[in-house]
Amino acid sequence: MSIKQLMKTSFLQALIVLCVSGTVFAGAWTRDKGGFYAQLTGNHYAADEYFDEDGDKENFPFDGEFTDKNAGLYMEYGLRDDLTVVGSWSYKWLEYEDDVIVNKTDGWSDLELGLKYRLLTTGHGGVFSAQALVKIPEAYDEDDAVPLGNCQYDYEARVLYGQSLYPHFPGYVNAELGYRFRAEDPADELKYLIEAGVDFTKTLYGRVKLDGILGMDNAEKGSGDNTNPSATNDYDLGKPEAVLGWKFMKDWGLELGYRPEIYGKNISAGENVSLALIYQR
């Protein structure tokens, strides 16, 4: 069995275990006033295939391969018990290589800033929240050999529902639905997410999720620079993820994640491996 086959088999086994068995709450839950969460993640994404317009996998032309190595920072801070500011930014090293060309770019990608507001709690461990977010594309050049983004502002609105399973079971489930308005040529996006997490022990936890994007097919025809095959003009994409976490000391943790892209249209079809350092108080 190859390493890739072994990783896929292990991922499916982890998905089954976690789904039948939901760590610290995420998703719909807001931070307490003054509460802080930071996650520094190193990612390695690689793809030598893409989903065509019918959703079938094809090899890149001329034995092409695309890689995205990046270090990303995600943070949350509780302004009030019911209001949390969220933000993320990453530095990327992108490369597309085939038998004809080698294109490379590195730099800061899009900055995303938003607010998450707790609408109500159910009294049975459930919470409903709403989130608004803006994507700011001011840190890079649209003429880069491999674009770090699409050089336009995006605006996203999202509703979130989380359900704690405590005290009957040490876990949670979370579901989200959002719409991203893309200000210029690329298509708007319907976003959906379902997630479950579980505490195995006091220090070990895990979670799985399915993160999906459905393109609204309203892109300006013929527009867009698709030399970055992971950020095309109008696409669908589904990517499950399995994460194993370890709380190695008070307020600190490590997470190992694996995320394959299993369905989509007009987008690269790759796999991502991540290692994250977590701090929260």
C-alpha positions as CSV (number, residue, x, y, z in Angstrom):
1,M,0.0,0.0,0.0
2,S,1.4,3.4,-1.0
3,I,1.7,6.3,1.5
4,K,-1.1,8.2,-0.3
5,Q,-3.4,5.1,-0.1
6,L,-2.5,4.6,3.6
7,M,-3.3,8.3,4.4
8,K,-6.7,8.0,2.6
9,T,-7.5,4.8,4.5
10,S,-6.5,6.3,7.8
11,F,-8.6,9.3,7.1
12,L,-11.7,7.3,6.3
13,Q,-11.2,5.2,9.5
14,A,-10.9,8.4,11.5
15,L,-14.0,9.9,9.9
16,I,-16.1,6.8,10.9
17,V,-14.8,6.8,14.5
18,L,-15.4,10.5,15.0
19,C,-18.8,10.6,13.4
20,V,-20.2,7.8,15.6
21,S,-18.5,8.9,18.7
22,G,-17.5,16.0,18.2
23,T,-12.9,19.3,21.6
24,V,-13.0,22.7,22.7
25,F,-16.0,24.3,21.2
26,A,-15.5,26.1,17.9
27,G,-17.8,27.2,15.1
28,A,-21.0,28.9,16.5
29,W,-19.6,29.6,20.0
30,T,-18.3,33.1,20.8
31,R,-15.4,33.8,23.1
32,D,-16.0,35.2,26.7
33,K,-15.2,38.9,27.0
34,G,-11.4,39.2,26.9
35,G,-11.0,35.6,25.8
36,F,-8.3,35.0,23.2
37,Y,-7.6,32.2,20.7
38,A,-4.7,32.0,18.2
39,Q,-3.8,29.2,15.8
40,L,-0.5,29.3,13.8
41,T,-0.7,26.6,11.0
42,G,1.8,25.3,8.5
43,N,0.2,23.8,5.4
44,H,1.5,21.8,2.5
45,Y,-1.0,21.5,-0.4
46,A,-0.1,19.6,-3.6
47,A,-2.1,18.8,-6.7
48,D,-1.3,17.2,-10.0
49,E,-5.0,16.8,-11.0
50,Y,-8.0,19.0,-11.4
51,F,-11.8,18.6,-11.5
52,D,-13.1,19.5,-15.0
53,E,-16.4,21.2,-15.8
54,D,-18.2,17.8,-15.4
55,G,-16.6,17.1,-12.1
56,D,-14.3,14.4,-13.4
57,K,-10.6,14.3,-12.4
58,E,-8.0,15.0,-15.1
59,N,-4.2,15.4,-15.0
60,F,-2.7,18.8,-15.4
61,P,-1.3,19.3,-19.0
62,F,2.4,18.6,-19.6
63,D,2.7,16.7,-16.3
64,G,2.0,19.8,-14.3
65,E,2.0,20.1,-10.5
66,F,0.8,22.9,-8.2
67,T,2.0,23.4,-4.6
68,D,0.9,25.8,-2.0
69,K,3.1,26.0,1.1
70,N,1.9,28.5,3.6
71,A,1.9,29.7,7.2
72,G,-1.4,31.0,8.4
73,L,-2.5,32.8,11.5
74,Y,-6.2,32.7,12.7
75,M,-7.3,34.6,15.8
76,E,-10.4,35.3,17.8
77,Y,-10.9,37.8,20.6
78,G,-14.0,38.3,22.7
79,L,-15.1,41.9,22.7
80,R,-18.2,40.9,24.8
81,D,-19.5,37.5,25.8
82,D,-21.8,37.6,22.8
83,L,-19.5,39.3,20.3
84,T,-16.1,38.0,19.0
85,V,-13.8,39.6,16.4
86,V,-12.1,37.0,14.0
87,G,-9.3,37.4,11.6
88,S,-6.9,35.4,9.4
89,W,-3.9,36.0,7.3
90,S,-1.2,33.8,5.7
91,Y,2.1,34.0,3.9
92,K,2.3,31.7,0.9
93,W,4.9,30.1,-1.3
94,L,3.1,29.1,-4.6
95,E,4.6,27.1,-7.5
96,Y,3.2,25.7,-10.7
97,E,5.6,23.5,-12.7
98,D,5.2,21.4,-15.8
99,D,7.4,20.2,-18.7
100,V,7.2,23.7,-20.3
101,I,7.2,26.4,-17.5
102,V,8.0,27.0,-13.8
103,N,6.1,29.8,-12.2
104,K,6.7,30.8,-8.5
105,T,5.3,33.5,-6.2
106,D,5.6,34.2,-2.5
107,G,4.0,36.8,-0.3
108,W,1.1,37.7,1.9
109,S,-2.3,36.6,0.7
110,D,-5.8,38.0,1.4
111,L,-6.5,39.4,4.9
112,E,-9.9,38.4,6.3
113,L,-11.6,40.2,9.2
114,G,-15.0,39.7,10.7
115,L,-17.4,39.7,13.6
116,K,-19.3,36.8,15.1
117,Y,-22.4,37.6,17.2
118,R,-24.3,35.1,19.4
119,L,-28.0,35.4,18.6
120,L,-29.4,33.1,21.2
121,T,-28.8,30.0,23.3
122,T,-31.3,27.1,23.5
123,G,-30.9,26.2,27.1
124,H,-29.9,22.7,26.1
125,G,-26.4,23.3,25.0
126,G,-27.3,24.8,21.6
127,V,-26.3,28.2,20.2
128,F,-27.2,30.2,17.1
129,S,-24.8,32.8,15.8
130,A,-24.3,35.1,12.8
131,Q,-21.0,36.2,11.3
132,A,-20.0,38.9,8.8
133,L,-16.6,39.0,7.2
134,V,-14.7,41.0,4.6
135,K,-11.7,39.9,2.5
136,I,-9.1,42.5,1.9
137,P,-6.7,42.0,-1.1
138,E,-4.2,44.8,-0.6
139,A,-1.0,42.9,0.1
140,Y,0.0,41.5,-3.3
141,D,0.2,42.3,-7.0
142,E,-2.4,41.0,-9.5
143,D,0.4,40.5,-12.0
144,D,2.3,37.9,-10.0
145,A,3.3,34.8,-11.9
146,V,1.0,32.7,-9.7
147,P,-1.6,35.0,-8.2
148,L,-1.9,35.0,-4.4
149,G,-5.6,35.9,-4.7
150,N,-8.0,37.5,-7.1
151,C,-7.3,41.1,-6.1
152,Q,-10.9,42.0,-5.2
153,Y,-12.9,42.6,-2.1
154,D,-15.3,39.8,-1.0
155,Y,-18.1,40.1,1.6
156,E,-19.5,37.2,3.4
157,A,-22.6,36.6,5.7
158,R,-23.0,33.3,7.6
159,V,-25.3,31.7,10.0
160,L,-24.0,29.1,12.5
161,Y,-25.5,26.5,14.8
162,G,-23.6,24.6,17.4
163,Q,-24.9,21.9,19.8
164,S,-23.0,20.6,22.8
165,L,-23.4,17.0,23.6
166,Y,-22.3,17.4,27.3
167,P,-22.8,15.9,29.9
168,H,-24.1,12.8,28.1
169,F,-21.2,12.7,25.6
170,P,-17.9,14.6,25.5
171,G,-18.3,16.3,22.2
172,Y,-20.2,18.7,19.9
173,V,-21.7,19.2,16.4
174,N,-21.7,22.3,14.4
175,A,-23.3,23.4,11.1
176,E,-22.8,26.6,9.0
177,L,-24.3,28.2,5.9
178,G,-23.0,31.3,4.3
179,Y,-23.0,33.4,1.1
180,R,-19.9,35.2,-0.2
181,F,-20.5,38.2,-2.4
182,R,-17.5,38.6,-4.8
183,A,-17.4,42.2,-5.8
184,E,-16.1,41.9,-9.4
185,D,-15.8,39.2,-12.1
186,P,-15.6,35.9,-10.2
187,A,-18.8,34.0,-9.3
188,D,-20.5,34.4,-5.9
189,E,-20.3,31.4,-3.6
190,L,-22.7,29.5,-1.4
191,K,-20.7,28.0,1.5
192,Y,-21.7,25.1,3.8
193,L,-20.0,23.3,6.6
194,I,-20.8,20.4,9.0
195,E,-18.4,19.5,11.8
196,A,-18.2,17.1,14.8
197,G,-15.7,17.0,17.6
198,V,-14.9,14.7,20.5
199,D,-12.6,14.6,23.5
200,F,-11.0,11.2,23.7
201,T,-9.2,12.0,27.0
202,K,-8.4,15.2,29.0
203,T,-5.5,15.9,26.6
204,L,-6.4,14.2,23.3
205,Y,-9.2,15.3,21.0
206,G,-10.3,15.1,17.4
207,R,-12.7,16.5,14.9
208,V,-13.9,16.0,11.4
209,K,-15.7,18.4,9.0
210,L,-16.9,18.7,5.5
211,D,-16.3,22.2,4.1
212,G,-18.0,22.9,0.8
213,I,-18.3,25.7,-1.8
214,L,-21.0,25.9,-4.5
215,G,-20.3,28.5,-7.2
216,M,-23.3,30.5,-8.2
217,D,-22.4,30.5,-12.0
218,N,-22.7,34.3,-12.2
219,A,-19.1,35.0,-13.2
220,E,-18.2,37.4,-15.9
221,K,-17.7,35.1,-18.8
222,G,-14.1,35.0,-20.1
223,S,-12.8,36.9,-17.1
224,G,-10.3,35.9,-14.5
225,D,-6.7,34.8,-14.4
226,N,-6.6,31.0,-13.7
227,T,-2.8,30.6,-13.5
228,N,-3.4,29.7,-9.9
229,P,-5.4,26.4,-10.3
230,S,-6.6,26.5,-6.7
231,A,-8.3,29.9,-7.1
232,T,-10.3,29.8,-10.4
233,N,-13.1,32.1,-11.5
234,D,-16.1,29.9,-10.9
235,Y,-15.9,26.5,-9.2
236,D,-17.5,24.0,-6.8
237,L,-15.4,22.2,-4.2
238,G,-15.9,19.7,-1.4
239,K,-13.1,19.0,1.1
240,P,-13.4,16.8,4.3
241,E,-10.8,17.2,7.0
242,A,-9.8,15.1,9.9
243,V,-7.8,16.6,12.8
244,L,-6.1,15.1,15.9
245,G,-5.3,17.5,18.7
246,W,-3.1,17.3,21.8
247,K,-3.3,19.7,24.8
248,F,0.3,19.4,25.8
249,M,0.2,22.0,28.6
250,K,-2.2,24.6,30.0
251,D,-3.5,26.9,27.3
252,W,-1.4,25.3,24.6
253,G,-2.0,22.6,22.0
254,L,-0.9,20.9,18.8
255,E,-3.0,19.7,15.9
256,L,-2.3,17.5,12.9
257,G,-4.7,17.6,10.0
258,Y,-5.3,15.9,6.7
259,R,-7.7,17.3,4.0
260,P,-8.3,15.8,0.6
261,E,-10.5,17.4,-2.0
262,I,-13.0,14.8,-3.1
263,Y,-15.4,16.5,-5.4
264,G,-15.7,19.7,-7.4
265,K,-15.8,21.5,-10.8
266,N,-13.2,23.8,-12.5
267,I,-10.7,23.6,-9.7
268,S,-7.5,21.8,-8.6
269,A,-8.0,18.4,-6.9
270,G,-5.3,18.1,-4.3
271,E,-4.5,17.1,-0.7
272,N,-3.4,19.2,2.3
273,V,-1.4,18.2,5.4
274,S,-1.2,20.7,8.3
275,L,0.4,21.2,11.6
276,A,-0.9,23.8,14.0
277,L,0.2,25.4,17.3
278,I,-2.8,26.5,19.4
279,Y,-2.9,29.1,22.2
280,Q,-6.0,30.1,24.1
281,R,-7.0,31.8,27.3
